[in-house]
Amino acid sequence: MPEIDRAYLRLGAWIATTLLLVLSVYSNQVVTLASGLNDLLTSTLGTVFPAYPFLALLVILTALRWKDFHAVLQTERGLTSDPRVRLAGVLLVILPAALWGLFSSLVESSIYLGMELAAASLVVVAYGALLAMNPKMWKIMLPYASLYAAGLLAPLFMLDTLGVPLAALSSYLAAGITNSIGIHVAWQGVSFELVSAAGDPISAVVTPACSAVYSISIYLALLGLMYLDMGASPATTVKFAIAGVLIIPLLNSARIALTIWFGFVDGSAAFWGIHDWLGYGIFLAFYIAVLVTYPRTVRPRTTINPFPVRV
C-alpha cells in the first residue's frame, strides 16, 4: 500500500478541481462530446469503436510515468510559487469557454467538429488546472497535453482529406473478401446490399467516418505516447507508424466483411448488433500487439526522473 504523501494529495486536488470545472463550467462540451459519440456509434459502421479502449490506454500509459510525476509533485511549493505559470494555467482554463462562444455556429454545423473541439477543450482545461495548482508539472506534462489535444483535432482534418478515398478502399477490399468467401453482395461504390440466408434484406453505407480514419489517428496518437514514455529511436517509431497506417485499413476491411458475414448468416439484427462490438476486439487486439512489440525495440532508460529532487 503506497504512502499517501503530499504528491498524492496534490494529484487528488487537481483531479477534483478538473472534474468540478468540467461538470459545471464546461458541461456543454461534455454533453456535445457524449451525445456525438452516441450518435456516431448508432449511425455508422463503427466510427468510434477504438475510442473507449484508447481512453483506457491513455490512462494506463500516463500512469506508467507516475514515478516521474510523483517526484515532480514532491518539489511543489506554496500557493505563491511560480506565479507566471499559475497565471498561464488560469488563462488556459478560461480560454476554451471564450472560444466556444465565438465558434458556436461552427460547432452546431458539424457533429465531428463539435465533438473534437469539445474534447480538445477539456484537455486544455485539465492542463490549465494542473498548471494553476501544480506549476512545476508544466514541462513534463506539456508533450502529453499537446499530443492529446492534437490527436483529438487531427481526425477532422484526416476525415476531410482521407475519409472518402479510405472509405472507397475499405469497400473495395471488403467486396473482394466477401466475394472470395461466396457471399453475394451488391456493391455500388461505398454502398452495399445483400439478402441474408433467411431472406432478410440488409443495406448500409461505408461512410468516410467509418473508413479507418479515426483508427489511424488513434494509433498514431498511441504510438506518440509510447514514444514519449519509452524513448525508442525516431526511425523505429516511424517504421511502426508506416506499418500501422498500412495495416489498419486492411483490418477495417476485414471488420466490414465480418459484419456482412454475420448479417448474411443471422440476418439484419445480427448485422447491426455485431457492428457495435466487433471493432472493439479487432482494433484493441492490434493496439495490444503494438504495445507488446514496440517496447522490445526500446533500450532501458538510464534514468527515471528527468527532474532530480533536491533535498
Secondary structure, DSSP 8 states (H G I E B T S, - for coil): -----HHHHHHHHHHHHHHHHHHTTTHHHHHHHHHHHHHHHHHSSSTTTTHHHHHHHHHHHHHTTHHHHHHHHHT---TTSSHHHHHHHHHHHHHHHHHHHHTHHHHHH-HHHHHHHHHHHHHHHHHHHHHHH-GGGHHHHHHHHHHHHHHHHHHHHHHHHHHHHHHHHHHHHHHHHHHHTT---EEETTEEEEE-TTS-EEEEE--GGGSSHHHHHHHHHHHHHHHHHH---HHHHHHHHHHHHHHHHHHHHHHHHHHHHHHHHH-HHHHHHHTTTHHHHHHHHHHHHHHHHGGGG----S-S-SS----
